[in-house]
Amino acid sequence: MLQITSANKIYFSKSCVDFRSGIEQLSAYCRNVIKINPMNGAYFVFRNKSSKQLKVLHYDGVGYFLCIRRFSKGKIGWWPDRINNDMDARELQILLFGGNPEKAQFPKYWKKLE
C-alpha cells in the first residue's frame, strides 16, 4: 500500500506517455525528460493519450512500485499546467479519484514543506 503524504515529492509528466511502457522505460523518462532520478523516493505520475489512465511510479529503496488507475467511466478532468513538474499530495489524491484539484476548496498552506 502506498502512503502519499504532504512530505512526499510528486512529479508529473507534462506530455502523455505510451502506456505499453514499463518500469524501465518510465524510469528512463524520469531521468531524461523530467530530469529527476527516479530512485530518489519521489512519486512520478503519467497519463495516457486518451486521458483514461494514470500510472504512478515510485521507488522505496527495495524496489519499484508501478500502479495503474484506469477510469471505468469518463476521463481525467484535470492535468497540471505549470512550468515546474511538481504537484502536491492533495492534488494527486483528488486526481486519483477523477476530480479537479482547482475546484476543491482547501485552506492555503501556512508554511509549505521543503
Backbone torsions as a table, in degrees:
resi	resn	phi	psi	omega
1	MET	NA	132.9	179.3
2	LEU	-88.9	134.4	176.4
3	GLN	-110.4	105.3	-178.6
4	ILE	-102.0	118.3	-178.4
5	THR	-123.7	174.7	-179.8
6	SER	-67.6	-14.8	178.1
7	ALA	-81.8	-14.9	-179.7
8	ASN	-78.0	141.1	171.6
9	LYS	-84.6	133.5	-178.7
10	ILE	-131.2	128.7	-179.7
11	TYR	-124.2	151.5	179.8
12	PHE	-127.8	157.0	175.5
13	SER	-86.6	128.4	179.6
14	LYS	-70.2	-29.3	179.5
15	SER	-109.8	163.0	178.3
16	CYS	-71.7	151.1	177.6
17	VAL	-120.7	158.8	177.2
18	ASP	-72.3	119.5	-175.3
19	PHE	-80.3	4.0	167.8
20	ARG	-78.5	-12.2	179.8
21	SER	-66.7	139.6	176.9
22	GLY	-105.0	-160.2	-176.2
23	ILE	-60.7	-45.0	-176.8
24	GLU	-62.8	-45.2	-179.3
25	GLN	-68.4	-40.2	-179.7
26	LEU	-69.7	-38.0	177.4
27	SER	-67.9	-35.0	174.5
28	ALA	-65.4	-38.3	176.6
29	TYR	-60.7	-42.1	178.3
30	CYS	-60.2	-46.2	-179.1
31	ARG	-67.4	-44.0	-170.1
32	ASN	-90.4	-31.9	-176.3
33	VAL	-104.6	-52.2	179.2
34	ILE	-75.9	-21.7	177.2
35	LYS	67.4	37.9	177.9
36	ILE	-135.1	137.5	178.8
37	ASN	-66.3	120.8	-178.0
38	PRO	-70.6	-10.3	-179.7
39	MET	-94.9	19.6	-178.2
40	ASN	-92.0	4.2	178.1
41	GLY	91.1	1.2	179.7
42	ALA	-81.7	167.6	174.0
43	TYR	-103.5	139.2	178.9
44	PHE	-122.0	127.9	-173.8
45	VAL	-114.1	132.3	-178.4
46	PHE	-128.8	153.6	173.2
47	ARG	-128.2	158.2	177.9
48	ASN	-92.9	174.0	-174.3
49	LYS	-63.2	-36.4	-178.7
50	SER	-81.3	-4.4	-179.2
51	SER	57.9	35.1	176.1
52	LYS	-110.1	-5.1	-178.5
53	GLN	-139.4	151.0	173.3
54	LEU	-124.6	147.5	170.0
55	LYS	-125.3	139.4	176.7
56	VAL	-122.4	123.6	179.4
57	LEU	-108.8	133.8	-178.8
58	HIS	-149.0	135.3	174.3
59	TYR	-110.8	129.0	-174.9
60	ASP	-110.5	11.1	-179.3
61	GLY	100.2	-20.1	178.5
62	VAL	-109.7	-38.1	-178.9
63	GLY	-175.0	-177.8	-179.5
64	TYR	-93.3	147.0	164.2
65	PHE	-107.8	136.7	171.9
66	LEU	-129.5	108.2	-176.3
67	CYS	-107.7	141.4	179.2
68	ILE	-121.2	135.5	174.4
69	ARG	-120.7	115.2	176.5
70	ARG	-111.3	124.5	-179.8
71	PHE	-81.7	126.0	-179.2
72	SER	-69.6	-35.4	177.6
73	LYS	-131.6	142.8	175.7
74	GLY	77.6	-171.6	-176.7
75	LYS	-131.9	174.8	172.8
76	ILE	-67.3	120.3	-174.9
77	GLY	-90.4	-5.8	-176.8
78	TRP	-150.7	142.3	172.2
79	TRP	-144.4	136.9	-176.9
80	PRO	-57.4	139.6	177.4
81	ASP	-126.3	83.6	-178.1
82	ARG	-145.7	166.3	-176.3
83	ILE	-69.9	-47.4	179.5
84	ASN	-83.4	166.5	-174.1
85	ASN	-102.8	26.7	-177.4
86	ASP	-111.9	155.4	174.8
87	MET	-139.4	164.4	179.1
88	ASP	-101.0	168.8	-172.9
89	ALA	-60.7	-39.5	-178.1
90	ARG	-69.9	-31.6	174.3
91	GLU	-64.0	-43.0	179.4
92	LEU	-65.6	-42.0	179.7
93	GLN	-58.9	-44.8	-179.8
94	ILE	-67.8	-41.3	179.0
95	LEU	-60.5	-40.2	-180.0
96	LEU	-64.7	-22.7	176.7
97	PHE	-98.0	9.2	176.1
98	GLY	82.1	14.7	-178.1
99	GLY	-93.4	-179.3	179.7
100	ASN	-118.3	106.4	-178.7
101	PRO	-59.8	-25.3	-179.8
102	GLU	-70.6	-21.4	179.0
103	LYS	-96.5	-9.8	177.4
104	ALA	-76.2	148.1	-178.9
105	GLN	-107.0	107.3	179.0
106	PHE	-123.0	150.9	171.4
107	PRO	-69.4	152.9	176.6
108	LYS	-67.0	150.8	174.9
109	TYR	-65.2	134.8	176.9
110	TRP	-71.4	-48.4	174.3
111	LYS	-146.6	113.9	-177.3
112	LYS	-68.5	140.2	177.4
113	LEU	-67.2	145.5	179.5
114	GLU	-104.6	NA	NA
